[in-house]
Amino acid sequence: MSAQSEARFTAEVYGKRLERAAQLTRAAKLDALLITPGPDLRYLLGSRAQSFERLTCLVIPASGETPSVVIPKLELASLGGSAAGELGLQVLDWTDGVDPYRVVKSALNAGARVAVDDTMPALHLLPIADTLTALPVSATPVLRQLRMRKDDSEIEALRRAGAAIDRVHARMGEWLRPGRTEAEVAADITAAIIEEGHTAAEFVIVGSGPHGADPHHAVSDRRIEAGDVVVVDIGGPVEPGYFSDSTRTYVLGEPDSEVAARCAALEQAQAAAVAAVRPGVTAASIDAAARNPLSEAGFGDNFIHRTGHGIGLSVHEEPYIVAGNDIVLEPGMAFSIEPGLYFPGEWGARIEDIVVVTPDGCEPMNQRPHGLTAV
C-alpha cells in the first residue's frame, strides 16, 4: 500500500490537533514542541515517517506560527501520505553535510524553551540539547492531554479494530487442538489477524497449561494437551493505525470444577470493573473494582498486574488503570480492562476488553463471550 493510498483522517482533523497542541504548549509556558517519528507524529500529522540516523522533526511553535517539518531531502516522499502539504506546513529539507539541529534552531525563537516527545532517540535529543544549550523537557504532559481523549473518528477506528479482533477470536476453534504447538497455533492466528482486517499482527500470545501463568509469555514449541487452559492475547493495527487488543481464555475439553469456579470469579471481577466505568471516577477506582472481588475470593496474590492501559495509536498509552492513578475519567478515554489470575506451574486466565468512556458509562469495543470457552 503506498503512502498516498494509506487511510488517514482529513487535513481538517490534523489542523485542529496542531492548533490544540500549540494552545497546550502555551499553557505549559513552553515555546515549542519538537516531535520526531512515532505515534505522536502520526497523531499530529498523519505521517508514517520512520526514525533514522538522519533527523526528521516536526516543530510546533506555541505562538501560533505555521509549524515546520525538518526532514532529510531523501525522505521527502515520506510526507506524501501526511497532511503536511494540505496544511501548508513549512518544509525545511536538508542534505548530508548540513547540520539539521541548526535547522531546527533556525525555526525557533532565540532562547526557546522546548519539549520533546518521549520516543525521541538519544542520538537526536543530545545534539538538540547541545545546539540549543538547554536540555529540553518532556512533552508528555502536553501530548497526553491530546491523545487520551479520543474524538468520534478515533472511536470509530477503535470500533473497527475491536470487531476485527473479535472475528479472529471467533475462529479459535479452527486452530486450538491437542497435539499442536503454541507456535503452530500462533502462526494461524497471525495470518487470520491480517485476513480479518488488520495491517499486521502486533502481538500473539498463546499460553497453554503452565505457560498461561506467565502474563507475557509469547509462544513456544510446547504441544497443547487435552484439558489445557489456554490464554490467547492478540492484537494489531487497523487503518488508520488504531490498535485492537483482546484476551480470551479457552479450555480444550471440559474444565474441572476448580478451574471453572476460578474463571467464573475472574469473569465477575472483569464485569464489575466494566460496570464501574463512567466519567468522574478515577482510574484507580476501576482497578479496585476488578481487584477487590478477587481479593475477597482469596485470589489477591494471583492478580499480579494492573487492570488496564490506554490504547489508540499505541498499544500501551495513557491512561493507565492502576492503583494510585487518580486521573479522573472523561468521555473519549479508551483503555483495556484485563484482570487475570495466575497459578505458577499450573495455568492462568485473563479476560480483556477495550472500552471507551461515554457520557453515562462506557462502550465496549469487544463483543465476544467473556467466560472460559471450551473448544
Helices and strands as residue ranges (DSSP letters): H 11-27, E 32-35, H 39-45, E 57-61, E 68-72, G 73-79, H 84-87, E 90-94, H 100-106, E 114-116, H 122-132, E 137-138, H 140-147, H 152-169, G 172-174, H 182-195, E 203-208, G 209-213, E 229-235, E 237-238, E 242-243, E 246-251, H 257-276, H 283-296, G 300-302, E 308-310, E 317-321, E 334-337, E 340-343, E 347-350, E 353-358, E 361-364, E 373-374
